[in-house]
């Protein structure tokens, strides 16, 4: 099996779900005030600025041979703004979708504790990587689908440049798989550094034919255009 020339991963720009999460957590509410289903959550006004600012970074790079995008609206709109006028085709891949939260969808940390105390206890015991909410996915479940995606890319796109536009947990899982981390290292890194909206992570093939990190969670392109970076966790109700 081959290896890519480089692999890039961009988290979607700020969404109205990210904004709603911050407001709900800050007010002590149990639930987010958010009408659309998760796949239909659009970008915020700031998110549209962030996505447009990311186009400048992409325009200055060697063109990716393949751009794969989560089918969710916030990722699609981010990818469209990033690639505007660059003559790049976008291909949706549902394996890049956000982690599904099942019965915890739209709940704040307080909401989980008060409405589903048994689940809160089970989550605390199992830990973030292996806990699967009823009807949802664990981080390990996400790793299974991303592992399959990376295997397909290495088999079918040897020596090519691939850009993924996706979600925060997926970016963390890509790092886990590409850098061959263990569970504890992944969790330590994810606690230390939240994935920023439209941040860029990049791995390139080295002299030994392995993907090695070049950038992770980088937002220099936003600061260069005086665009505010944001770190909202979005539709998440995770243990601290």
Secondary structure as UniProt FT lines:
FT   STRAND          6..11
FT   HELIX           16..27
FT   HELIX           38..40
FT   HELIX           45..59
FT   STRAND          66..69
FT   HELIX           73..83
FT   TURN            84..85
FT   STRAND          90..92
FT   HELIX           94..96
FT   HELIX           102..104
FT   TURN            105..106
FT   HELIX           109..115
FT   HELIX           117..126
FT   TURN            128..130
FT   TURN            134..135
FT   HELIX           139..156
FT   TURN            158..159
FT   STRAND          161..166
FT   HELIX           168..178
FT   TURN            179..180
FT   HELIX           183..192
FT   TURN            197..198
FT   STRAND          200..205
FT   TURN            207..208
FT   STRAND          211..218
FT   HELIX           220..224
FT   TURN            225..226
//
